[in-house]
Amino acid sequence: MSAAPYRRRPSFVSLVVFPAAILGGVAIVVFAIFQLARHQGGHRPPPPEGYRPVIASPRPIPMYTQLTKENLWNPEEPPFKLIWVPAAAITSDMLTSFQQVAGRVLNHDKPADYGFTEADFYPRGTKPGWGAGVPEGKRGYTAVAEKISGLVGLTAGDHFDLMATIPIDPKAYETLQQLGPGMTQQLGIQIKLMGENKQARGRVIVQDGVVVVPLHTREVPTTRAGTLTSAAVQTMKPVQEVVVAVDPDEVGPLMEALAVGADLTCVARSNRSTDDHKSKLVPHEPSNPLTGGGGFEPLSIIKTVKGDTVGTEIAPKAGGKE
C-alpha cells in the first residue's frame, strides 16, 4: 500500500498577509475615488429648491487682503466655502463666484461664513497692503502711538485733527533776547508781560487726517551693546504703532513737531454721516502785546541810546489800537 501524498499546509503569509494587502489596496483605491469626487464637488448635497450657491469667506480675512485661491481655500468643503441663498434675495451687487472676487482687495475685516458684495472691496486695480487705505491725494505715515496722545482707540477710517503744543518757560527770556530781533524778541516781551507763569504756543499741524491701520504691535530688532566678556546681543522689541494718512503739505510740520519734542494731541472728528469733514480746526494764536488783543494795549519797541549803551524800551504804540 502506497503512502498518502504529502500536502503542504497553508503558510501564515498566504492566510493573513496576502488578503490583508489586497484589502488595503482596495481601501486605498476607494479612498482616492472618494477624495476625487469630493474635490470635484460630488459630495455636495443638491441645493434646496429656489436657492443658489454663493461663495463665502471660509475664515476671518483681514482688511487690505487680496483674495486668492490660497486664502479662500476651504479644506473641509473644497474647493471653496459655499452658502445657499434664496434666488430672490440675490441682488446685483452680490458677488457669487470665485471669478468675481478673485484679485479684489478687502476694505474692512471680513468675518467667517459671510458672502461678498461690491461694498466689501476697493475699486478694481487696487494693490493689497495698508497703502490701499490711504485716500487719494494723502500720504501714509507710521506713528509711534506713545508720541501722539489720543490716537489709541480710533479705528480704521476715523477722521481726526492734530494739535502741536510747545511749552514756553519765562526763565528763557534772556536767552530769547540774545537770539536776535523779530518774532523771538516779540515772544520774549510777551512772556515778560504775562508774568512768571509758564505759557505755551499751540499750532494745528494736521487737518482731517484719517486712520489707516489702528493701534497694533510690531516687533522691531534692537541691539544690546556688548561688554568685555560678552558679544552684542540682538533682540526684538515690541513697538505700538498707528498708520495715519495726512495731506502732503502736512508731512513736514508733523515731522518737525516730532523732532522738537512737541506735545501732539489727536482731536477726533465725528463719525456721523452728516459730518462732511470739510470744516477746519481754527488754530489758537496767543495774544501778542505788540499788536493788541487779549487785554493788551498795542506796544512798540523803541531803541534808546545812553552814552555808549544801546538798549530797548517798551512804549504804547502811537494812535492806540490799530
C-alpha positions in Angstrom: 0.0 0.0 0.0 1.4 3.3 -1.1 1.8 6.1 1.3 -0.7 9.1 1.0 0.8 12.1 -0.8 2.1 14.9 1.4 0.0 18.0 1.5 1.7 21.3 2.3 0.0 23.3 5.0 -1.0 26.9 4.0 1.5 29.3 5.4 0.8 32.3 7.7 1.7 34.7 4.8 -0.8 33.1 2.4 -3.6 33.1 5.0 -3.2 36.5 6.6 -0.7 38.8 4.9 -1.8 38.5 1.3 -5.5 39.0 2.0 -4.7 42.0 4.2 -2.6 43.5 1.5 -5.4 43.1 -1.1 -8.0 44.6 1.2 -5.6 47.5 2.0 -5.1 48.2 -1.7 -8.9 48.2 -2.3 -9.4 50.6 0.6 -6.7 53.0 -0.8 -8.4 52.9 -4.3 -11.8 53.6 -2.7 -10.5 56.4 -0.6 -8.8 58.0 -3.6 -12.0 57.8 -5.6 -13.9 59.4 -2.7 -11.4 62.2 -2.4 -11.5 62.9 -6.1 -15.3 63.0 -6.1 -15.1 65.3 -3.0 -12.7 67.8 -4.6 -14.9 67.8 -7.7 -17.9 68.8 -5.6 -19.5 65.4 -5.9 -20.0 65.3 -2.1 -22.1 68.5 -2.0 -25.8 67.9 -1.4 -28.1 69.3 -4.1 -29.2 72.9 -3.4 -32.6 73.4 -1.8 -35.3 74.3 -4.3 -35.2 78.0 -5.1 -31.7 78.5 -3.7 -28.4 79.3 -5.3 -24.8 78.7 -4.2 -22.8 81.8 -3.2 -19.1 81.9 -2.3 -18.3 82.9 1.3 -15.3 83.6 3.5 -14.1 80.2 5.0 -12.3 82.0 7.9 -11.8 85.6 9.1 -9.9 87.6 6.5 -8.1 90.9 7.5 -8.7 94.1 5.6 -6.2 95.1 2.8 -6.0 91.4 1.8 -6.2 90.5 -1.9 -8.5 87.5 -2.3 -6.8 84.4 -3.9 -7.3 80.7 -4.1 -4.9 80.3 -1.1 -6.9 82.5 1.4 -10.3 81.3 0.1 -9.5 77.6 0.0 -11.7 75.5 2.3 -10.2 72.1 3.3 -13.4 71.0 4.9 -15.5 71.6 1.8 -13.2 72.1 -1.1 -12.5 73.9 -3.1 -14.4 76.9 -1.7 -16.9 77.7 1.0 -20.5 77.9 -0.3 -23.6 79.1 1.3 -27.1 78.7 -0.1 -29.1 81.9 -0.6 -32.7 82.2 -1.9 -32.5 83.2 -5.5 -34.9 86.1 -4.9 -32.6 87.5 -2.2 -29.5 87.8 -4.6 -29.1 91.4 -5.7 -27.0 92.9 -8.5 -24.2 94.0 -6.1 -23.6 90.5 -4.7 -20.5 88.6 -5.9 -21.5 84.9 -6.1 -18.4 83.1 -7.6 -14.7 82.9 -7.2 -14.1 84.6 -10.6 -16.0 87.7 -9.4 -14.0 88.1 -6.2 -10.5 86.9 -7.3 -7.9 89.6 -7.1 -10.1 92.1 -5.2 -8.8 93.9 -2.1 -11.0 94.0 1.1 -11.7 97.4 2.6 -12.6 96.0 6.0 -12.1 92.9 8.1 -14.3 90.1 6.8 -15.7 87.6 9.3 -16.1 83.9 8.5 -19.1 82.4 6.7 -20.2 85.7 5.1 -20.8 86.3 1.4 -19.3 89.1 -0.6 -20.7 92.3 -2.1 -19.2 95.1 -4.1 -19.2 97.3 -1.0 -16.6 94.9 0.6 -13.9 95.9 -1.8 -11.8 98.8 -3.0 -12.0 99.7 -6.7 -10.6 97.2 -9.1 -6.9 97.5 -9.7 -6.2 98.5 -6.1 -3.0 96.8 -4.8 -3.0 94.9 -1.4 -1.4 96.3 1.7 -2.3 99.2 4.0 -1.4 101.6 1.2 -4.9 100.8 -0.2 -6.4 102.6 2.8 -4.6 105.9 2.1 -7.1 108.2 0.4 -6.1 109.7 -2.9 -4.1 112.9 -2.5 -2.9 112.0 1.0 0.3 110.4 2.3 0.6 107.5 4.8 2.7 107.9 7.9 3.5 105.3 10.6 3.5 107.0 14.0 4.6 105.6 17.3 1.5 105.6 19.4 3.1 106.9 22.6 4.2 110.1 20.9 0.7 111.2 19.9 -1.9 111.1 22.6 -5.5 110.4 21.6 -4.8 108.0 18.7 -5.3 104.9 20.8 -8.9 103.7 20.5 -9.5 105.1 17.0 -10.4 102.5 14.3 -9.6 102.4 10.6 -11.4 105.1 8.7 -11.8 107.5 11.7 -11.0 111.2 10.9 -9.0 113.5 13.3 -7.0 116.7 13.6 -3.6 117.1 15.3 -2.6 119.9 17.6 1.1 120.5 18.5 1.8 122.4 21.7 5.2 123.7 22.8 5.7 125.0 26.4 7.4 128.4 26.9 9.4 128.9 30.0 9.6 132.6 31.1 13.1 131.9 32.6 14.3 131.6 29.0 13.5 135.3 28.3 17.1 136.5 28.5 18.2 133.7 26.0 15.4 134.7 23.6 16.6 138.3 23.6 20.1 137.2 22.7 18.9 135.3 19.6 18.0 138.5 17.7 15.1 140.8 16.9 11.9 139.9 15.2 9.5 137.3 16.4 11.8 135.9 19.0 12.1 139.4 20.7 8.3 139.8 20.5 7.8 136.5 22.1 10.2 137.4 24.9 8.3 140.7 25.5 5.0 138.8 25.6 6.3 136.3 28.2 7.7 139.1 30.4 4.4 141.0 30.4 2.4 137.9 31.1 4.3 137.3 34.3 6.3 134.4 35.7 3.7 131.7 34.9 4.6 129.2 32.1 2.9 129.7 28.8 2.5 127.6 25.7 2.0 128.0 22.0 -0.4 125.8 20.1 -0.5 125.0 16.4 -2.7 122.9 14.1 -0.5 120.7 12.0 -2.9 118.2 10.6 -6.5 118.8 9.4 -8.8 115.9 8.6 -6.3 113.1 8.9 -7.5 109.5 8.5 -6.6 106.4 10.5 -5.4 103.7 8.0 -4.3 101.0 10.4 -5.4 101.3 14.1 -3.2 100.5 17.1 -1.1 97.4 16.5 2.1 96.0 17.9 5.1 95.3 15.7 8.4 93.6 16.7 11.4 95.7 15.7 15.1 94.5 16.1 17.3 96.2 18.6 20.9 95.5 19.6 22.2 95.5 23.1 25.9 96.6 23.2 28.4 94.0 24.1 30.9 94.1 27.0 34.4 92.9 27.6 33.2 89.4 28.3 30.1 89.1 26.0 29.3 89.9 22.5 26.5 92.2 21.3 23.0 90.7 21.5 20.2 91.3 19.1 16.7 91.1 20.4 13.2 92.0 19.4 11.4 95.0 21.0 7.6 95.4 20.7 6.5 98.8 19.5 2.9 100.1 19.3 2.2 102.0 16.1 -0.7 103.6 14.3 -0.7 104.3 10.5 -2.4 107.6 9.5 -2.9 109.5 6.3 -2.3 113.3 6.1 -2.1 115.9 3.4 1.3 116.2 1.6 2.0 119.7 2.9 1.3 118.4 6.5 4.1 115.8 6.5 6.9 118.4 7.0 5.2 120.2 10.0 4.4 116.8 11.6 8.0 115.6 11.3 9.3 118.9 12.7 6.9 118.8 15.7 8.1 115.2 16.5 11.7 116.3 16.1 11.5 119.1 18.6 9.5 117.0 21.1 6.2 118.9 20.9 3.2 117.5 22.7 1.0 116.1 20.0 -2.7 115.7 20.7 -5.3 113.9 18.4 -8.7 115.6 18.3 -11.2 113.0 16.9 -13.8 114.2 14.4 -17.4 113.0 14.3 -18.2 109.7 12.6 -21.8 110.6 11.8 -22.8 110.6 8.2 -23.8 114.3 8.4 -20.2 115.4 9.0 -18.7 116.5 5.7 -15.2 116.6 7.2 -14.6 119.9 5.4 -14.7 122.2 8.5 -11.3 123.4 9.6 -10.0 123.5 13.2 -9.2 127.2 13.8 -5.7 127.5 15.3 -5.3 129.3 18.6 -2.8 132.2 18.3 -1.6 133.5 21.6 -2.2 137.2 22.2 0.6 139.4 21.1 1.1 142.7 23.1 2.8 144.3 20.1 -0.4 144.2 18.0 -3.0 144.2 20.8 -5.6 141.7 21.8 -6.0 139.6 24.9 -6.4 142.7 27.0 -3.1 144.1 26.0 -2.6 147.7 24.7 -0.6 147.7 21.4 3.1 148.3 22.2 6.2 149.4 20.2 9.8 148.6 20.7 11.9 151.8 20.9 15.7 151.8 20.6 17.4 154.0 23.2 21.0 155.4 23.2 22.5 156.5 26.6 26.1 157.4 26.0 27.8 154.3 24.7 24.9 152.0 25.7 22.3 151.0 23.2 19.1 149.4 24.6 15.4 149.0 24.0 12.3 150.2 25.8 8.6 149.2 25.5 6.1 152.0 25.0 2.5 152.3 23.9 2.0 152.5 20.2 1.1 155.9 18.9 -2.5 156.1 17.9 -3.7 153.3 20.1 -5.1 150.1 18.8 -5.0 149.5 15.0 
